[in-house]
Structure formats: C-alpha cells, structure tokens
C-alpha cells in the first residue's frame, strides 16, 4: 500500500491533536485522532505498518491509502473521459435575443447587443438538433439566457412546447431554468414561466440601491434596484431563485447589504445567495478593479461563514468535466442559431463552432468543418489536465481541472479558488458537520469519512 498523492492533511485541528484528512481524488473528508494520525505519518515516512486494522481499512475505503500499482492519474482521466463524452444528457443554453434593457458596467456582451429575436426558422433548426439527439438521451437541460431573455418570451414559449413534445415522444426527462436580470420578472411572468416548467431563475443584485443602480442601470440610465426587489417580494417561494452578487474591489464592502435587505423583507429564506467574481472577459471591463482569485477565495468563504450558509454548496468535489464548455453535448445557441461552447463567447463570431441549420447527426463534422471552428472546438474539448505539464503535477488537479476553460483559453489563466484556502474551508466544513451531530464525540474515533 502507498499514500495517495492527492491527500491533504491539516494537523492538530483545533489544538486537540486530531488531524483532518481530505482526498482530492475521492472527495473524502475524515477526522483522525492523534494516535492514528501519528501511525499514518510513520507509515508515510518509514513504511511502518499501521497497527489498527480498522483504521487501515478506513484509509483504503476513503482513498487515503491505495494499492502500490494503482495509477491515480489514469483513474482521473477515465472519469474525465466518461463524463466529458457521456451522451445521456443534452445541455443547451439558448439566447432567444441579444437585446438587453440593462447596461451593466462589467458586461462581457457589450458590443454584441441586438434588438432582434429568434426566428421561427431558427427555432425549427434547434428542434431538429434535439430530435436528432433524442434517441440516446435520458435528459434535456435548457438554460434560457441573453441579452435579457424575458424581452423575447415568445420564442421561449414556442420552443418549450416543442421541446416537451419531443421529450414526451422519446421518454426524456426535461428541466429548464432562466438567467434574468429580474427587472421584468413580475408575478404574472413568473406564473407563465412555471407553466413552461421553468422552475429556477438566477437574478443579480450587487449591493444596496445606490451601488446596484450604479453598476446595473437601465439602458437609458434609469434605476433598477427597487423594481427587482419589489418583484422578488411577490415571487419568492413560488420559483427557485438564486441571487448572484457580482463582487470586485469596488463593492466588496456592500455585498452584505444584499443579504440584510433580503432578510429585512422576508425574502432570504426562500432564495439562495452566492458570490460571483467579476472578471475582464472578451476585452470588456478592462478598467474593472477585479479581485485576485486568492483574495476572492478568502472573501467568499468569509461571506458564507458570516451568513451561516450551507457549506455543502462550496464543497470541492472531484470533477469529471469542468462545465458545459468541455462537455461534448453542451452547446450555447444565439438568436441566429450560431453554436458556441461557452456562453462567454456568445456574439463573438470567431468563437462559434457551427450553426443549428448545418447540424447533421450522421456527420457532426459539418458543424465544425472550417479550420477556425475546429480550432475553437479542440481548445475546449481536447484539453487534458492529467497531461498538462503544470496541472498534472498539482495536488488540486482533481477538483480544479485547470479552472474555467474560457479563462484558460482567453487569458491563459489556470486554477480554481480552492487551492488558496482548501484547508480553511475543510476546517469550517468539519466543524459544521460535528456541530450538526449535536455533540457526538468524534475525538476517540479512528476515521470518519464523508
């Protein structure tokens, strides 16, 4: 037996001699008492046999100990390929219009706005895509995006009915969500979305009214905060709502006011708040005072702990693929039917990989027939962190995979935020688990895996 390369150990947790073990390949987290921890260190350093058989079996079960001939990188690669090229799920992010009633200061779509909406011809082309994939699908996942998708509700309605008919015909599970600025999400619109089986909405608030209005104004410069808050008061509890708070150094002191306002209005218990890091994307927001990934990781964890939010949502899990951009059946379609791999690329013609009109299930090469489209597709789909000269040597690779594919391609930026504070997070998570156990004493147990 040998120790896993991906073990991360925090010693003398809380000053009681216990250690916290986390394995980045398996995602296991365990608290180990002082004696067993000492035995494990002696095994690592000198090969001394671990006397406690139960402890040894627990270490194997959790992945902290592996067989001498077990190749962890190959195991990670197999998981990556299985996830990346799974054909059971088709994930489509669809922008029915690039029109937007906001002019957010950091918007990466700046310069790509359009007043047009999706045509019936494009709708039919997209439906043909789905039909051609339907025979091997178990699930169809739709995310409505923009622009502001609620400015083009008709294509959303029309496509939803067609999608659901296809799903019914082929016995495919259907789910849908929407990313909206929330300005037009009135109670009546919310009811309409629910009728279309759009069960979740993401809405962004960036601070108090003054801060938010300065960062996310209407196209005519008007304020947006009060309208969004008033809409939330009417729809919370009816539809799943995620409140994204985009943060940089200019508003970092104001993000707490979002939570405070939602609590004051009785909305907070029915929504899920989280932070989003403002980045310079597609050449926009070059003057933004963006946080570094390291600073953001610290700020994000502090925010979650301060508000007693569920740490399970931040738990760094081993990856199969990073996101839809490096998933073979993940596509983004704009209002003209252009196909992209990442929603940050919408409207950038150089980044498209084809069109819905040209889609052909028997020969998908038709969608990426030109050299430029093929190059874009390859950059997203063929990157392998297990072979990368930097990532392959990094202990964080299984929970990071090199970070955001778009950032890696556009800015040569690697790494996820976890590498900067995984120890602090795991301590906080373990403390929360033990607290939830209502005083159950783990101090004398050998290993507790989660």
N, C-alpha and C positions, 0 to 999 in steps of 0.2 A: 504493500500500500504506500501511497505518497500523498502529501497535502495538495489540495487544489491550488493552481496558480491564481485563481480568482477569489481566494479568501481575503477578507478584510476584517481585521481584528482590532477592537477597541479594548484596551486593557484597563483594569482597576476601575470599572464603571461605578460611578457614584461613591468611590472610595471604599467599597466593601470587599475588594479583592476579586469580585466577579469580572468576567470578560464578556464582551458582546461579539459574536461571530456573525458575519454576513458573507454569503457567497454570491458573487455577481453572475455566475453561470446558471445557478439553480434558483436564485432569489430567496434562498433560505436565510432566516434570521434566528439566532439562538442565543440564549443567555447560558453561560457556562460558569460553574462555581470555581473557586480558586484552585482547589486541588486538581480537578480535571484539566483546568487550563494549564497548570504547571506541567502536568503529564504530557499534554499535547505539545507544548513548546519543547520539551525534552525529546519527544519523538521527532519533531521537525529538525532540531539541531543535531541530534546524535543517533537517531534511529531507535532509541529506547522504546521497547514495547509498551503500549498503553495497557495497563493492568485491568481497568474497568471495562469488561466486555460490553456491557450495555451502552456505556459512553462511546465506545469504539463503533458499535453498530449504529448509534445515532449520528455520528460523524459521517459514516458512509451514506446513510439514508438522506442526509441533508446535502451531501455533495462536498463536504469539507475534506473528506478523505476519498480518494479514488484509486482504482487499480493501477498498478505500475505501467501497464501497456495501454491505458485509456488515453485517447487523444482528445483533449477538450476542445481544441480549435476545430477539429473535424466535426465534433458534435454540434458546436455552434453554427458551423457552416451548413450542416444538414438541416438544422432548424430554420436557418435563414432561407435556404432554397425552398423548403417545404412551404413556408409562409409566403414568401415572395411570389411563388408561382402556383399558389392554390387557385383553383378555378371555381370554387363553390360560391364565391361572393363577387358580385359586380358592384363596384362603388363609383357612383357618378356624382360629381359636383357640377351643377348646372347654373349658369348665369343667364336668366331669361332676358336681361337687359344690362347694359353697362351704364345706363343713366343713373344718376345719384342726386338726391336732394341735399346732401351734405358736401362740405369741402373740408375734410379733416386735414390738419396740417401735416400729418405724417403718412398720408395715404399713398401706398405704392402703386395705385392705379391712376394717379394723377397724370393727365395727358392722354388717357385711354377712354375717357367718358364718351358716351354716345347716347343720343336720345331714342335710338331705335329699339324695337323689341323683337323677340324671336318670331320668325315667320312660321306659317303652317308647314311649309316645305321642310324647314329645319327640324321642326317637331317630328315630322314623319321619319326623317333620316335617323334621328336619335332613337325612335321607337324600333326601327329596323335593326339598329345596333343591339338593342336589348333582346329582340326576338331571336337574333342570330346566336346570342349567348345563352338563351333561356334553357336549352336542353340540358345543360350541365350545371345550372345554378340552383343553389339552395336558398340564397338570399339576395335581394336587390336593395341597396342602400343609396338613398338620394339625399343630397345636401343642396338646398337652394341658396344661391349666392349672388353677388353682384359686383359693382353697382349696388343699387338697392333693389332687391328682388320684389318688394311689395309695390314698386312702381309698374310692375308687369305681372299682375296677378292672373291675367287670362291665360298666358302660356303655362303657368303653374297648374291651374285648374285642368286645362286640356291634357297636358302631359300626365298628370296624376291619374286621371281616369283611364288613359291608355295604358300606363304602367300597371295599374292594378288589374286591368283586364288580362294583360299578359301573364301577370303573376298568378291569377286565378286559373288560367288555362294550363300553366305548367307547374302548378302547386309550389310556388316560390314565396318565401316569406318576404314581406315588404315593410320597410321602415323609412321615415323621412324626417328631416329637420330643416331649419332655416337659420341663416345668419343675416340679421337685420339690424339697422341702427335703432329700431324701436319707435321711430317718430310716427309711423303710420300704423303701428300695431295697436289699433283700438280694440275695444271689446268685441265689436262686430267682426272685425278682421280676424281676431283670434278664434272666434267661433267658426269662421269659414275655414281656417287652417286645420282646426280639429276635425272638421268634416272631411278634409282631404287627407286625414291620417298623418298630418304633420304635427308631431307630438312634442317637439322640443325647439326652443328658439334661443339663439345667442344674441345678447344685446350688450352694447358697450357704454359704460359710464366712466369718466376719467377724473372724478373728484367732485368737489362741490359745484354749485351752479356757475360760479364765476370761472373756475378753472375749466370745467367741461365745455362751457359755451365758447371759451377762447380757443379750445383745441378741436371741437367738433361742431362748428357752426353750420347753419343752412347755407346753401349756395348763394343766397342773397345777403348773407352775413347775419341773419337773424338767429335768435337763441333757440336751443333745442332741449335743454335740460328739463324744464318744467313739464313739457309735453310728454317726454319719455317717462318721467316719474309718475305723472298722472295716469298714463297708460298702464304702468306696472301695478298701480293701486287697484286697477279694475280687472287685470288678467291674472295676477299671481294666484297660484293654487289651481288654475284651470289648465295651464300648459306648462310643461317643464321649461324652466328659464335658467340659463347660465348667464351671469353678469361678468363680463370681461372688463378688467380695469387695466388699460394700457398704461405702462409706467416708464418714465425716464427720470432723469435728474431734476427736471423742471417741476414735476408734480408728485414726487415721491413722498412729500410731507402731507399730501392731500388725499391719498388713496383711502385712508381710514375713514374719511368723511363719507365715502360711499356706503360703507357698512353701517356707519352711525345713522345715516339718513334712512336706509332701508329698515333698520331696526325701529327707528322712531315712527315710521309709517306702517309698521306691522307687516312688512313685505319679506324681511330677511329669512324667516324660517321656511319660506316656500321657494327660495332661489338658491343657486349655487354660485358663489363668488370666487373668482380666481384672477391672478395677475397675468398680464401679457407683456412681454418685453418689446418695447419699441426699437426697431432696427432700421437701418438705412437699406432699403430694398429697391432694386431696379433704378438706382440712381436718384431716387427721391429721398426726402428727409435728410439730405446731406448735412444740414445745419442743426439737426436734432441733437440734443445733449443726451445721447444714449448711455445707459449704464453698461459697464462691462459685464460679461457673463458671471464673473466671480462676485461682483457686487450684487447683481441681481439674485444669485442663488442665496446669498445671506439675507437679502431683503425679503425675498419670497418666503423663506422658512420663518422668519420673524413675524411676518404678516399672518401666516397660518397659525402659529402658536398663540399669538396675541388674541386671535379671534376664535380659538378653540375649534378650528375647522378639522374635518376628518382627514387625518394624515394618510389614510389608505389611498386617497386620490393622488398623492405625491409619491407613493412608494415606488422606488425604481425597480421595475420588473425586467427580467431578461427579454430581449427583443427577438422577434422573428424578422420583421421588416420595420423600418422607422415610421412610415406613414403611407398615404396613398400614392405619393410620388415615386416610391420604389416598390410599389405593389403592381404586379403585372396587369391586374384587372381594376386599377384605379385610374380614372380619367377625369379631366376637367373640360367642360364644353362651354364655349361662349355663345352669345346670341346668334352668331352666324354659323355655328356648327363647327368652328375650329376646335381641335382637340389638343390639350396640353397635359403634361404630367403633374404640374404643380399649380395651385391657384394663385401663387405669386406671379405666375407667368401670363395670366390672362390679359389678352390685348397686345402682347408682345409677339408679333408675327414670327420673329426669328426663333421663338421658343416653341412653336406649335409642332406637333408630330404628325399632323394629318387633319382630315375633316370627316365629319359624320357621313357626308354624302359619298365619300370614296370608300367607306368601310366595307370590307368583304370578309366574312367569317372564314371562307375557304382559303383566303390568301391575305392575311393581315399585313403582309409586306406592302400592300397597296397604300396603306395609311402612312407608311414611313419610307416611301420609295425614293425620295430625293436625299442627297447626301447630308444636307443640313438637318433635316428631320431625324434621320438615322443617328446623327451625331448627338442630338439632344436626347433622344431615347436611350442611347447607350450610356450617356453620362449618368442618367438617373437609375437605370436598371442593372448595369454591369459593375457598379462599384462594389467591391468586396472588402469589408473591414478586416476579415480574417487574413487577407493577403496584403493589406496596406502596410507599408514599411513602418509607419508610426502606430496606427491603431492596433495592429496585430500583436504588438508588444505591451499594450496598455491593459492593465487590470480592469479598467472601466469599460472596455470594448463591448462586453455582452449587454450592458444596459445603456449603451450610447450609440453604437454603430456608426460612429463618426459624426454624429449630430445631424442637424437639419440638412437634407440633401440639397435644397436650394441654396443655402448659405455656403455649403461646401463647394458647389459648382460656381456660384457667382463671386464669392469673396474668399474662397479657399479657407473658410473657417471650419474648424473641426471642434468636436467636444460638446457634450451636454453639460448643464449646470451641476449635475450630480457630483462630478469629480471634485468640486470645490468644497462640498460640505456633506458628503455622504455619511461621515462619522457623526456629525451633529444631528443629522436627520434620523439616523438609526437609533441614536440615544433617545431622542424625543419620541420616536415611534414605540420603542420598547417600554419606555416609561408609561405611555398611554395605554399599552396593552396590559401592563401589570396593574395599572390603576383600575382598568375596566374589570380585572379579575377580582376586584373588591377585597384586596388584602391577601389574596392567596400567596403564600411564601414560596418563591422560586429559589431562594438563596441556597437551599441544600440539594436542589435537583442537579442532575448532571447536565442535560442539554434540553432545551425547549425549542423546537422548530416551529416556524410559522411560514 
